[in-house]
Amino acid sequence: MPRSLTTTHPRKQPARQPQAAFATLLQEAIASHQAGDLDGAERLYGEVLQLQVAQPDALHFLGVLHHQRGRSEAGVELIRSAIKITPRHPDAHNNLGNIHKECGRLREAEACYRRALECGPTHHNALSNLAVVLEAQERPEEAFQAYTRLLRQAPQFAHGHYLLGRFLRQFAQNVGHIEQSAEHFRKACQLDGSNVRALQALGESLYLLGRQDEAVAVYRDWLAREPDNPVPRHMLAACGGSAVPARADDDYVRDVFDAFADSFDEQLLRNLDYRAPQVLTEALSRCLGAPAAALNILDAGCGTGLCAPLIRAHARRLVGVDLSGGMVEKARARGGYDELVVAELTAYLCAQPATYDVIVSADTLVYFGELRPVLSAAHAALRPGGRVGFTLEALEGDAECSELSASGRYRHTRACVQRVLDVAGFREVNISADTLRREAGRMVAGWVVVACRGVI
Ligand SMILES: C[S@@+](CC[C@H](N)C(=O)[O-])C[C@H]1O[C@@H](n2cnc3c(N)ncnc32)[C@H](O)[C@@H]1O
């Protein structure tokens, strides 16, 4: 999204000088772009480029827009054309880096951010992006240097404190790093009261440090200020400050994941060790045999669509369902689905009797404490002989129980999962232990579960 030009001008009369006309059109295009009207913006950038073929801002922002619409390579070409005309434009290098970053080309992204910083050494966004891609390339020392340089240059940059807090917790080697992360999250909240991710992260770090009372206080204060906000309500329960719900509230899931969708690139990059889609689809593929594009498959809690390329070869028809419209839009841009539905999972499954051959659900049932309703609905939504596969976070112990952890996600014991699947009527249950992602410097233990709906 263009950030450097924000002025909106009303449209001028039709008879205009080419120079004035393109400037006005460009402002209109940018205003439409910033307002999220991508169709209108694309048309207006096109008109600018008809009036002045190589107008660099129009090329640059149209490149960003192409990427937003899933045409990333066309976007790269347009921004490169803009850079040929104005080679020392830090925003253009930064945005080109963002496209490479979101397409997973971390080396290219790094080079672009470095170029942006040569052109504009105090470009905070380029510096924080550089730190993020260094972190994503598992170069923590260099990432740490970039974060510290950023905060030396811009000590009041709230997002920089948030990012450094995340980095310190992600790569924590001792309790001191978690303590420092809490301090940076606190600073980010002080500098920008609207930074809710920093507030949530502060509560999580305090809880990890065993400072449960302080974590509860963070969420209570937040809830007192915003009584209708489902996020502090859920997180208060997650650190023992109120009753635990049977599953995460729909509003909580929507709020959290709509926000997550916006920062998808960054979160994904920071979670290089996120393995749930891979380990789950591998486990399912072992049961399904060679891909024959013959199955009706549901990606339950599809998120941004990471499972689609991994399971697509088995699917005659692949449907994704998710509560978060923001995540579904990302999945749509990624492609690979025949249909995408924004809906609550249990309700959706209940309305699809005997429809699917396979239901795959990576890292989604972690938002369900009570698994029975959703797995019974999954059983009914499968055809006889169909299979369900899902991941969960593991809770140690022999009892049949689950708990809501400080992260806001539920964990379940193996016995609990086995029992719920038995009651729901599943057969051939296979529950294996694996690691799903890295959190606070450690790999999170999980269950990879595959089960079958009996033929009769
Ligand atoms: C951590 S993401 C995982 C997304 C994707 N499966 C993946 O592995 O990348 C969890 C997803 O589950 C969705 N979700 C959580 N609870 C849900 C519910 N009750 N109904 C539908 N979707 C839900 C969230 O919106 C989110 O997109």
The ligand as a Tripos MOL2 file, in Angstrom:
@<TRIPOS>MOLECULE
LIG
   27    29     1     0     0
SMALL
NO_CHARGES

@<TRIPOS>ATOM
      1 C1         -3.1980  -21.2990   13.0000 C.3       1 LIG1
      2 S1         -4.3170  -21.0960   11.6860 S.3       1 LIG1
      3 C2         -3.9250  -22.4940   10.6940 C.3       1 LIG1
      4 C3         -4.3050  -22.2650    9.2760 C.3       1 LIG1
      5 C4         -3.8820  -23.3430    8.2980 C.3       1 LIG1
      6 N1         -4.5900  -24.5810    8.5300 N.3       1 LIG1
      7 C5         -2.3990  -23.5480    8.3730 C.2       1 LIG1
      8 O1         -1.9460  -24.5880    8.8640 O.co2     1 LIG1
      9 O2         -1.6550  -22.6540    7.9510 O.co2     1 LIG1
     10 C6         -5.8610  -21.5590   12.4350 C.3       1 LIG1
     11 C7         -7.0600  -21.2240   11.5520 C.3       1 LIG1
     12 O3         -8.2170  -21.8040   12.1280 O.3       1 LIG1
     13 C8         -9.2960  -20.9160   11.9570 C.3       1 LIG1
     14 N2        -10.3050  -21.2480   12.9750 N.ar      1 LIG1
     15 C9        -10.1630  -21.3170   14.3130 C.ar      1 LIG1
     16 N3        -11.3140  -21.6490   14.8990 N.ar      1 LIG1
     17 C10       -12.2240  -21.8200   13.8980 C.ar      1 LIG1
     18 C11       -13.5960  -22.1710   13.8590 C.ar      1 LIG1
     19 N4        -14.2900  -22.4110   14.9810 N.pl3     1 LIG1
     20 N5        -14.1950  -22.2480   12.6440 N.ar      1 LIG1
     21 C12       -13.5240  -22.0000   11.4920 C.ar      1 LIG1
     22 N6        -12.2140  -21.6540   11.4700 N.ar      1 LIG1
     23 C13       -11.5780  -21.5590   12.6630 C.ar      1 LIG1
     24 C14        -8.6760  -19.5580   12.1160 C.3       1 LIG1
     25 O4         -9.4490  -18.5280   11.5530 O.3       1 LIG1
     26 C15        -7.3280  -19.7440   11.4380 C.3       1 LIG1
     27 O5         -7.3490  -19.3550   10.0960 O.3       1 LIG1
@<TRIPOS>BOND
     1     1     2 1
     2     2     3 1
     3     2    10 1
     4     3     4 1
     5     4     5 1
     6     5     6 1
     7     5     7 1
     8     7     8 2
     9     7     9 1
    10    10    11 1
    11    11    12 1
    12    11    26 1
    13    12    13 1
    14    13    14 1
    15    13    24 1
    16    14    15 ar
    17    14    23 ar
    18    15    16 ar
    19    16    17 ar
    20    17    18 ar
    21    17    23 ar
    22    18    19 1
    23    18    20 ar
    24    20    21 ar
    25    21    22 ar
    26    22    23 ar
    27    24    25 1
    28    24    26 1
    29    26    27 1
@<TRIPOS>SUBSTRUCTURE
     1 LIG1         1 GROUP 0 **** ****
